[in-house]
Structures are given as C-alpha cells and as structure tokens.
C-alpha cells in the first residue's frame, strides 16, 4: 500500500472515530437537556430547558451547514474532474437527478432558460375578406 493510500485510510478512520464521538455526545446532550426540563414544574426550569434545547439546535444546525457545504464541494470536484453524465453523477453520489441538475447549474452559473411564451397573433385566426358583408 502506498503512503498516499495509508494516509487516506488513516484520515477515513479518524473521521469515522470523530463521527462516532459526535453521535455519543449528541445522545448525552439530548439526555441532559431533557433532564434539565425535569417535570417542567417551574417557569425557570422551563426557560432553562428551552435555552439549552435552543443552543443544541443551533450547534446541530451549524454542523449540518458545514456538512452540506462539504458534500456540495465534493460533488463539485467530482463533476469538474470526471466525465460523468448528470444521471451517473446522481447515481454515484446518491442524490436525485433533479437535485444534481440544480447543483451543476449553481456550479457552472447556468440558469434554466425561461419557457417560450406562445405569441398571440395580432390578427384574428379566421381570415377576413375585404368588402364582405357581416
């Protein structure tokens, strides 16, 4: 195994360990927030439980935002470096073709063309005969 492969394998191992640690910590924090609420008998406890839950939600949202940015960047790199159709890219990264199409549009700056609106004729559809009595 090459040095690059060993480094990549170790990096994957560290990421998996970190993710497992985050999952355990998340479970602990959720339990502590629930415990802080207790029986919700006092408004102080209800407020404290709310504030802790709100902090937890903000931390998780921050992690989610960071993870989504990483995923989008990896998809952008795969798209730019490999000659894949949208369907193959969608299959490879386990996303819908519609979502991948939108991401690629975002990456490339392409925007969908507006649909062509039907043009209303200036004149009536039935020909008018000049001088005919109506």
C-alpha positions as CSV (number, residue, x, y, z in Angstrom):
1,X,0.0,0.0,0.0
2,X,1.4,3.4,-0.9
3,X,2.0,6.2,1.5
4,X,-1.0,8.2,0.0
5,X,-3.3,5.2,0.4
6,X,-2.2,4.8,4.0
7,X,-2.7,8.5,4.7
8,X,-6.2,8.4,3.1
9,X,-7.1,5.2,5.1
10,X,-6.0,6.9,8.4
11,X,-7.9,10.0,7.5
12,X,-11.1,8.0,6.9
13,X,-10.5,6.2,10.2
14,X,-10.1,9.5,12.1
15,X,-13.3,10.9,10.5
16,X,-15.3,7.7,11.4
17,X,-14.0,7.9,15.0
18,X,-14.9,11.6,15.3
19,X,-18.4,11.0,13.9
20,X,-18.9,8.2,16.4
21,X,-17.8,10.5,19.2
22,X,-20.2,13.3,18.0
23,X,-23.1,10.8,17.9
24,X,-22.3,9.7,21.5
25,X,-22.0,13.3,22.6
26,X,-25.3,14.2,20.9
27,X,-27.1,11.5,22.8
28,X,-25.6,12.7,26.0
29,X,-26.5,16.3,25.4
30,X,-30.1,15.5,24.4
31,X,-30.5,13.4,27.6
32,X,-29.1,16.3,29.7
33,X,-31.4,18.8,28.1
34,X,-34.4,16.5,28.7
35,X,-33.2,16.0,32.3
36,X,-32.8,19.8,32.8
37,X,-36.5,20.2,31.9
38,X,-37.4,17.8,34.7
39,X,-41.1,17.9,35.3
40,X,-41.4,21.5,34.0
41,X,-42.9,22.5,37.3
42,X,-41.3,25.9,37.4
43,X,-41.1,28.6,34.8
44,X,-37.3,28.9,35.5
45,X,-36.8,25.3,34.6
46,X,-38.9,25.5,31.5
47,X,-36.9,28.6,30.4
48,X,-33.6,26.9,31.2
49,X,-34.7,23.8,29.3
50,X,-35.8,25.9,26.3
51,X,-32.4,27.8,26.2
52,X,-30.4,24.6,26.4
53,X,-32.5,23.0,23.7
54,X,-32.2,26.1,21.6
55,X,-28.4,26.0,22.0
56,X,-28.4,22.4,21.0
57,X,-30.4,23.1,17.9
58,X,-28.0,25.9,16.9
59,X,-25.0,23.7,17.3
60,X,-26.6,20.9,15.3
61,X,-27.7,23.4,12.6
62,X,-24.1,24.6,12.4
63,X,-22.8,21.1,12.0
64,X,-25.4,20.4,9.3
65,X,-24.5,23.6,7.4
66,X,-20.8,22.6,7.5
67,X,-21.6,19.0,6.4
68,X,-23.8,20.2,3.5
69,X,-21.1,22.6,2.3
70,X,-18.5,19.7,2.3
71,X,-20.8,17.4,0.4
72,X,-21.6,20.1,-2.2
73,X,-17.9,20.8,-2.6
74,X,-17.1,17.1,-3.1
75,X,-19.8,16.8,-5.7
76,X,-18.5,19.9,-7.5
77,X,-15.0,18.4,-7.6
78,X,-16.3,15.1,-8.9
79,X,-18.3,16.9,-11.5
80,X,-15.4,19.0,-12.7
81,X,-12.8,16.3,-12.7
82,X,-14.7,13.3,-14.1
83,X,-16.6,13.0,-17.3
84,X,-20.0,11.8,-15.9
85,X,-23.5,12.4,-17.1
86,X,-25.9,14.0,-14.7
87,X,-27.6,10.7,-14.2
88,X,-24.3,8.9,-13.5
89,X,-23.2,11.6,-11.1
90,X,-26.6,11.4,-9.3
91,X,-26.3,7.7,-9.0
92,X,-22.7,7.9,-7.8
93,X,-23.4,10.4,-5.0
94,X,-26.9,9.0,-4.2
95,X,-28.8,12.2,-5.0
96,X,-31.8,12.8,-7.3
97,X,-31.1,13.8,-10.9
98,X,-33.2,16.9,-10.3
99,X,-31.0,17.9,-7.3
100,X,-27.8,17.2,-9.2
101,X,-29.0,19.2,-12.1
102,X,-29.7,22.2,-9.8
103,X,-26.2,21.8,-8.2
104,X,-24.5,21.7,-11.5
105,X,-26.4,24.8,-12.6
106,X,-25.2,26.5,-9.4
107,X,-21.6,25.4,-10.0
108,X,-21.5,26.5,-13.7
109,X,-23.6,29.6,-13.4
110,X,-26.0,28.3,-16.0
111,X,-29.6,29.2,-15.4
112,X,-32.5,27.4,-16.9
113,X,-33.9,29.1,-19.9
114,X,-37.3,30.7,-19.5
115,X,-40.0,28.8,-21.3
116,X,-41.0,30.4,-24.5
117,X,-44.4,32.1,-24.2
118,X,-46.8,31.5,-27.0
119,X,-47.2,34.6,-29.2
120,X,-50.7,35.9,-29.5
121,X,-51.5,36.7,-33.1
122,X,-52.1,40.3,-33.9
123,X,-55.0,39.4,-36.2
124,X,-57.9,37.1,-35.8
125,X,-57.3,33.5,-36.7
126,X,-60.0,33.4,-39.3
127,X,-59.2,35.4,-42.5
128,X,-61.3,38.4,-43.1
129,X,-62.5,39.0,-46.6
130,X,-62.3,42.7,-47.6
131,X,-65.6,44.1,-48.6
132,X,-67.6,41.2,-47.3
133,X,-70.9,42.0,-45.5
134,X,-71.1,40.9,-41.9
